[in-house]
Amino acid sequence: MALPLIVAFIQVMGTSFASHADPDRRALDGLAFGLLLAGPAALTLRSKYPVYVLLATFAATAVYDLSGYADGPIFLSLAVAVVTTIMRGQRRVAIAVVVLGYFTFVWGEFALGFERAPQPAEAIAVGAWLTALLTIPEVVRGRRQRYIEETRSRDEERRRRASEERLRIAQELHDVLAHNISLINVQASTALHVLEERPEGARPALSAIKEASNEALGELRSVLDVLRAGTNGAPRSPTPTLDELDTLITRSRAAGLEVRKRVEGEVRTLPAAVDRAAFRIVQESLTNVTRHAGKATANVTLRYGVHELEVAIENDGVGVPPTQGAGGNGIPGMRERTLALGGTFEAGPRAGGGFRIVARFPYGQVGEAPP
């Protein structure tokens, strides 16, 4: 509301002074003041009806100018209406009105006998002013649109990263809980089996249950700390990597699974994302062996090549392998981790019985991926 009042004040006061300085022109009367106020009044609706406001201000300005009244800042409301129309995306209407206005205001008074024919310099100056009136708002509008698009892109990127972070946390929780709960389930079954006949034999199983449950609770607290602190918060404990592989194998052996580890090639310092993903794939694979393969022996092989790390987990179990169609998120999750790091993933029955999982991770070609 402030802008129309300011425009009205400038047009009325400025034109009044111009009228006193030019007594040869028609004196201001009620019609003149009504026309001077009509444009600013229409500007109050410029946001809702920009085209209609532009036409109304043009009509008021044209009638005033062609009525022989003294010149003054009578074009201010029309200029505001043109700018508003362009900013609202109605460029063609604004251009049409400006072109019509050029001929009306430059040649109209001459055609009606109020003024001499305009000089070429005057016609060029008015044309240049009107061109600037069209160009500057268009430039501002273009920059504003780019800013809006950039802001939208940043918001979409933030939402994408937040979604990826939620998926990462969900995958992390799945891996931690599935592994430890599987171990707890196996050890609980062992403890129940020997409790009545050999109570002393239940002690190692109960100790393994306690250790697995403590680890699960610790990692859950770590993930919850990240959620409370935001997605950039640091976990309470370091994310497991292949340095923790021996601990994982020891815990699996305590659960009754025979695990053999073999390392081929020169051990290298891995990219952090590859290190974490490789550990989680071994962890999930051993969990699947514990849950699905019955009494089995698992072989974990790490092959450090010149350009890639190969992680292979094989078992000779007789249970039903966890295929994608059988439900669960284990193998799909492992595949997603591997592909996200630019690697390849294979999972399927092993020649001679059992199941085989192979994940290959390239070195030096790692983008962002869930840990």
TILUM-397340 format. One line per field, with one value per residue (C-alpha): residue in three letters; z, y, x. Coordinates in Angstrom, 3 decimals, m for minus. Each point is the difference from the previous one (the first is absolute). Layout:
rest	(Ala, ...);
z	(Z, ...);
y	(Y, ...);
x	(X, ...);
//
This chain:
rest	(Met, Ala, Leu, Pro, Leu, Ile, Val, Ala, Phe, Ile, Gln, Val, Met, Gly, Thr, Ser, Phe, Ala, Ser, His, Ala, Asp, Pro, Asp, Arg, Arg, Ala, Leu, Asp, Gly, Leu, Ala, Phe, Gly, Leu, Leu, Leu, Ala, Gly, Pro, Ala, Ala, Leu, Thr, Leu, Arg, Ser, Lys, Tyr, Pro, Val, Tyr, Val, Leu, Leu, Ala, Thr, Phe, Ala, Ala, Thr, Ala, Val, Tyr, Asp, Leu, Ser, Gly, Tyr, Ala, Asp, Gly, Pro, Ile, Phe, Leu, Ser, Leu, Ala, Val, Ala, Val, Val, Thr, Thr, Ile, Met, Arg, Gly, Gln, Arg, Arg, Val, Ala, Ile, Ala, Val, Val, Val, Leu, Gly, Tyr, Phe, Thr, Phe, Val, Trp, Gly, Glu, Phe, Ala, Leu, Gly, Phe, Glu, Arg, Ala, Pro, Gln, Pro, Ala, Glu, Ala, Ile, Ala, Val, Gly, Ala, Trp, Leu, Thr, Ala, Leu, Leu, Thr, Ile, Pro, Glu, Val, Val, Arg, Gly, Arg, Arg, Gln, Arg, Tyr, Ile, Glu, Glu, Thr, Arg, Ser, Arg, Asp, Glu, Glu, Arg, Arg, Arg, Arg, Ala, Ser, Glu, Glu, Arg, Leu, Arg, Ile, Ala, Gln, Glu, Leu, His, Asp, Val, Leu, Ala, His, Asn, Ile, Ser, Leu, Ile, Asn, Val, Gln, Ala, Ser, Thr, Ala, Leu, His, Val, Leu, Glu, Glu, Arg, Pro, Glu, Gly, Ala, Arg, Pro, Ala, Leu, Ser, Ala, Ile, Lys, Glu, Ala, Ser, Asn, Glu, Ala, Leu, Gly, Glu, Leu, Arg, Ser, Val, Leu, Asp, Val, Leu, Arg, Ala, Gly, Thr, Asn, Gly, Ala, Pro, Arg, Ser, Pro, Thr, Pro, Thr, Leu, Asp, Glu, Leu, Asp, Thr, Leu, Ile, Thr, Arg, Ser, Arg, Ala, Ala, Gly, Leu, Glu, Val, Arg, Lys, Arg, Val, Glu, Gly, Glu, Val, Arg, Thr, Leu, Pro, Ala, Ala, Val, Asp, Arg, Ala, Ala, Phe, Arg, Ile, Val, Gln, Glu, Ser, Leu, Thr, Asn, Val, Thr, Arg, His, Ala, Gly, Lys, Ala, Thr, Ala, Asn, Val, Thr, Leu, Arg, Tyr, Gly, Val, His, Glu, Leu, Glu, Val, Ala, Ile, Glu, Asn, Asp, Gly, Val, Gly, Val, Pro, Pro, Thr, Gln, Gly, Ala, Gly, Gly, Asn, Gly, Ile, Pro, Gly, Met, Arg, Glu, Arg, Thr, Leu, Ala, Leu, Gly, Gly, Thr, Phe, Glu, Ala, Gly, Pro, Arg, Ala, Gly, Gly, Gly, Phe, Arg, Ile, Val, Ala, Arg, Phe, Pro, Tyr, Gly, Gln, Val, Gly, Glu, Ala, Pro, Pro);
z	(0.000, 0.601, m3.625, m1.483, 2.593, m0.850, m3.738, 0.516, 2.053, m2.597, m2.955, 1.578, 1.580, m2.890, m2.611, 2.038, 0.017, m3.736, m0.667, 1.810, m2.006, m3.324, m0.021, m3.748, 0.549, 1.206, 3.700, 2.325, 0.934, 1.624, m3.006, m0.014, 3.691, m0.454, m2.809, 2.020, 2.868, m2.168, m0.901, 3.607, 1.134, m2.567, 1.259, 3.196, m2.043, m2.025, 1.691, m0.665, m3.383, m1.611, m3.596, 0.887, 2.163, m2.879, m2.378, 2.554, 0.732, m3.705, m0.678, 2.847, m1.055, m3.692, 0.702, 2.225, m2.523, m2.969, 1.888, m0.190, 3.685, 1.138, m0.125, 3.216, 1.573, m1.452, m1.326, 3.386, 0.678, m3.562, 0.439, 3.233, m1.752, m2.904, 2.379, 1.991, m3.156, m1.199, 3.400, m0.050, m3.285, m2.324, m2.184, m3.286, 1.452, 1.504, m3.302, m1.908, 2.451, m0.063, m3.814, m0.070, 2.651, m2.014, m2.926, 2.262, 2.238, m2.610, m2.919, 1.588, 1.102, m3.361, m1.760, 2.169, m0.550, 3.591, m0.793, m2.883, m1.649, 2.254, m0.842, m0.991, 3.166, 2.120, m1.757, 0.429, 3.668, 0.739, m1.913, 1.979, 3.299, m0.914, m1.109, 3.382, 1.668, m1.773, 0.323, 3.635, 1.487, m2.391, 1.187, 3.628, m0.649, m1.676, 2.931, 2.448, m1.923, 0.040, 3.723, 0.535, m2.098, 1.837, 3.337, m1.133, m1.174, 3.337, 1.851, m2.181, 0.583, 3.758, m0.140, m2.115, 2.428, 2.945, m1.730, m0.697, 3.618, 1.194, m2.306, 1.265, 3.617, m0.791, m1.718, 2.934, 2.485, m2.121, m0.160, 3.712, 1.234, m2.472, 0.824, 3.763, 0.349, m2.146, 2.297, 3.049, m1.483, m0.712, 3.431, 1.738, m1.799, 1.080, 3.602, 0.126, m1.515, 2.582, 3.005, 1.597, m0.833, 0.220, 1.742, m0.146, m3.804, m0.114, 1.459, m3.271, m1.902, 2.578, m0.086, m3.782, 0.322, 2.434, m2.276, m3.110, 1.769, 1.430, m3.447, m1.516, 2.707, m0.410, m3.727, 0.435, 2.437, m2.498, m2.762, 2.329, 0.932, m3.680, m0.339, 3.032, m1.192, m3.628, m3.023, 0.436, 3.560, 0.822, 1.218, 3.547, m1.197, m3.283, m2.836, m0.364, m2.799, m1.167, 2.949, 2.127, m2.195, 2.389, 2.847, m2.188, m0.915, 3.633, 0.996, m2.818, 1.081, 3.548, m1.437, m1.430, m3.572, m1.392, m1.799, m1.932, m1.138, m2.822, m1.313, m3.460, m1.427, 1.706, 2.628, m0.950, 1.699, m1.323, m0.591, 3.089, m1.847, m1.480, 3.366, 1.729, m2.787, m0.194, 3.738, m0.117, m2.900, 1.894, 3.106, m1.870, m1.857, 3.234, 1.450, m2.982, 0.414, 3.677, m0.749, m3.186, m0.648, 2.934, 1.238, m2.446, m0.456, m1.337, m1.886, m0.095, m2.615, m0.520, m3.294, m0.359, m3.699, m1.795, m0.656, 2.142, 3.176, m0.316, 2.994, m0.308, 2.585, m0.711, 2.086, m0.410, 1.871, m0.919, 0.988, m2.347, m1.242, 0.534, m3.526, m0.805, m0.651, 3.430, 1.764, 2.182, m0.722, 0.414, m3.574, m1.545, 2.624, m0.767, m3.721, 0.515, 2.099, m2.643, m3.021, 1.757, 0.182, m3.678, 0.636, m1.066, 2.067, m0.475, 2.174, m0.743, 0.631, 0.217, m2.086, 2.220, 2.332, 2.237, m0.921, m1.288, 0.188, m1.809, 0.144, m1.905, 0.828, m2.264, 1.515, m0.595, m1.635, 3.066, 0.267, 2.854, 1.210, 3.099, 2.465);
y	(0.000, 2.328, 0.014, 1.243, 2.821, 1.026, m0.079, 2.047, 2.615, 0.334, 0.215, 2.558, 2.239, m0.249, 0.706, 2.924, 1.651, m0.719, 1.616, 3.215, 0.100, m0.428, 2.345, m0.493, m3.503, m0.849, 0.684, m2.943, m0.645, m2.730, m2.307, 0.455, m0.842, m2.961, m1.349, 0.594, m2.040, m2.689, m1.644, m0.241, m1.259, m2.781, m0.986, m1.325, m2.987, m0.487, m3.269, m1.694, 1.495, 1.291, 0.128, 1.836, 2.441, 0.649, 0.741, 2.256, 2.032, 0.294, 1.276, 2.554, 1.203, 0.216, 1.981, 2.417, 0.466, 0.486, 2.478, 2.754, 0.132, 0.949, m2.709, m1.388, m3.346, m1.362, m3.180, m1.330, m2.172, m1.341, m0.891, m1.867, m1.887, m0.970, m1.298, m1.976, m1.542, m1.125, m1.409, m1.978, m1.604, 1.976, 1.282, 0.178, 2.128, 2.379, 0.330, 0.673, 2.729, 1.612, 0.062, 1.476, 2.500, 1.089, 1.114, 1.398, 2.133, 1.020, 0.748, 0.306, 3.630, 0.971, m1.762, 1.893, 3.373, 0.487, m0.257, 0.374, m3.106, m1.709, 0.401, m3.172, 0.267, 0.124, m3.008, m1.968, 0.968, m1.128, m3.228, m0.657, 0.663, m2.377, m2.664, 0.240, m0.244, m3.319, m1.357, 0.638, m1.821, m2.903, m0.296, 0.171, m2.579, m2.349, 0.257, m0.566, m3.091, m1.347, 0.643, m1.820, m2.937, m0.147, 0.117, m2.758, m2.078, 0.455, m0.990, m3.091, m0.894, 0.358, m2.200, m2.552, m0.105, m0.269, m2.907, m1.692, 0.516, m1.592, m2.955, m0.244, m0.044, m2.576, m2.205, 0.442, m0.980, m3.006, m1.245, 0.479, m1.474, m2.893, m1.129, 0.274, m1.304, m3.005, m0.727, 0.440, m2.355, m2.699, 0.282, 0.042, m3.228, m1.537, 1.083, m1.438, m3.236, m0.628, 1.771, m3.063, m2.645, 2.101, 3.333, 0.918, m0.226, 2.847, 2.481, 0.687, 0.420, 2.453, 1.910, 0.232, 1.226, 2.679, 1.126, 0.098, 1.890, 2.528, 0.607, 0.424, 2.467, 1.921, 0.413, 0.913, 2.745, 1.203, 0.246, 1.737, 2.522, 0.815, 0.472, 2.288, 2.083, 0.144, m1.827, 1.618, m1.165, m2.287, m3.499, m0.929, m2.898, m0.405, m1.739, m3.553, m0.633, m2.961, 0.617, m1.460, m3.090, m2.303, 1.035, m0.728, m3.432, m0.809, 0.880, m2.122, m2.944, 0.417, m0.349, m3.385, 0.987, m1.207, 2.949, 0.050, 3.177, 0.429, 3.132, 0.073, 2.763, 2.961, 1.560, 3.592, 3.024, 0.108, 2.940, 0.393, m0.790, m3.196, m1.061, 0.386, m1.626, m3.000, m0.610, 0.250, m2.435, m2.565, 0.572, m0.411, m3.050, m1.740, 0.901, m1.658, m3.095, m0.211, 0.404, m2.017, m2.424, m2.363, m1.501, 1.465, 1.243, 3.525, 1.148, 3.739, 1.083, 3.512, 0.453, 3.252, 0.564, 2.833, 1.865, m1.638, m1.856, m3.261, m1.286, m3.611, m1.910, m3.656, m2.652, m3.704, m0.036, m2.030, 2.493, 2.131, 2.983, 3.484, 0.937, 3.331, m1.618, m1.597, 3.315, 1.965, 2.899, m1.658, m0.720, 3.036, 2.173, m1.490, 0.502, 3.638, 0.696, m1.493, 1.651, 3.382, m0.148, m0.890, m3.689, m3.279, m2.530, m3.698, m2.318, m3.511, m3.727, m1.343, m2.884, m3.069, 1.419, 3.001, 3.675, 2.547, 3.795, 2.090, 3.798, 1.940, 3.614, 2.184, 2.224, 3.738, 0.140, 0.394, 2.518, 0.653, m3.095, m1.379, m1.390);
x	(0.000, 2.941, 1.155, m3.329, m0.068, 3.545, m0.743, m3.187, 1.879, 2.772, m2.383, m2.346, 2.641, 2.471, m2.642, m1.396, 3.414, 0.391, m3.387, 0.995, 3.231, m1.827, m3.052, m0.478, m1.328, m3.470, m0.419, m0.474, m3.608, m2.032, 0.351, 3.766, 0.343, m2.354, 2.182, 3.168, m1.476, m1.614, 3.310, 1.313, m3.402, 0.123, 3.464, m1.563, m1.190, 3.201, 1.003, m3.337, m0.917, 3.230, m1.313, m3.219, 1.938, 2.415, m2.861, m1.724, 3.135, 0.745, m3.509, 0.164, 3.448, m0.939, m3.191, 1.913, 2.818, m2.318, m2.223, 2.589, 0.900, 3.485, 2.636, 1.407, 0.824, m3.221, 1.597, 1.133, m3.070, 0.151, 3.683, m0.772, m2.811, 2.299, 2.664, m2.580, m1.450, 3.427, 0.913, m3.250, 0.989, m2.326, 2.816, m1.926, m2.777, 2.544, 1.858, m3.236, m1.045, 3.452, 0.074, m3.513, 1.039, 3.015, m2.129, m2.715, 2.227, 2.581, m2.321, m3.452, 0.196, 1.445, m2.864, m2.520, 1.735, 1.221, 3.702, 2.397, 1.382, 2.531, 3.643, 1.925, 2.107, m3.160, m1.517, 3.231, 0.285, m3.550, 0.594, 3.175, m1.791, m2.813, 2.489, 1.723, m3.403, m0.548, 3.528, 0.878, m3.026, 0.578, 3.601, m1.112, m2.717, 2.479, 2.385, m2.812, m1.120, 3.549, 0.207, m3.304, 1.189, 3.313, m1.806, m2.356, 2.957, 1.752, m3.160, m0.402, 3.647, m0.467, m3.084, 1.852, 2.898, m2.381, m1.754, 3.327, 1.000, m3.231, 0.619, 3.570, m1.152, m2.684, 2.595, 2.358, m2.677, m0.959, 3.591, 0.664, m3.261, m0.131, 3.523, m0.203, m3.544, 0.923, 2.928, m2.209, m2.585, 2.585, 1.597, m3.368, m0.931, 3.311, m0.502, m3.515, 1.223, 2.735, m1.511, m1.631, 2.625, 3.182, m0.677, 3.669, m0.182, m2.504, 2.480, 1.959, m3.280, m1.334, 3.282, m0.234, m3.595, 1.115, 2.835, m2.187, m2.784, 2.474, 1.443, m3.463, m1.018, 3.245, m0.444, m3.651, 1.000, 2.572, m2.610, m2.459, 2.702, 0.380, m3.770, m0.152, 2.965, m1.226, 1.326, 3.432, 0.409, 2.907, m0.781, 0.976, 2.159, 1.911, m1.792, 1.365, 2.491, 2.041, 2.326, m2.816, m0.356, 1.892, m2.316, m3.020, 1.367, 0.776, m3.551, m1.425, 2.135, m1.275, m3.492, 0.940, 0.821, 3.304, 1.590, 3.277, 1.676, 2.497, 1.691, 1.562, 2.144, 1.584, m2.255, m0.782, m1.475, m3.532, m2.309, m2.171, m3.236, 1.462, 1.414, m3.359, m1.995, 2.346, m0.339, m3.790, m0.184, 2.083, m2.123, m3.275, 1.286, 1.012, m3.387, m1.697, 2.165, m0.932, m3.708, m0.410, 2.855, m0.388, 3.261, 2.496, 3.526, 0.421, 3.099, 0.723, 2.542, 1.364, 1.856, 1.917, 0.608, 1.726, m3.240, m2.668, m0.825, m1.903, m1.938, m1.195, m2.055, m0.753, m1.681, m0.668, m3.279, m3.045, m2.711, m2.085, 2.032, m1.477, m1.056, m1.560, m3.336, m0.015, m0.404, 2.383, 2.306, 3.392, 1.073, m1.760, 1.692, 3.425, m0.557, m1.010, 3.091, 2.278, m1.606, m0.081, 3.804, 0.374, 0.630, m1.561, m1.921, m0.746, m2.070, m1.151, 0.346, 3.517, 1.259, m0.062, m2.641, m0.305, m0.098, 2.493, 0.111, 2.619, 0.278, 2.653, 0.867, 2.169, 2.689, 0.040, m3.458, m2.106, m2.815, m2.322, m1.695, m1.563, 2.536);
//
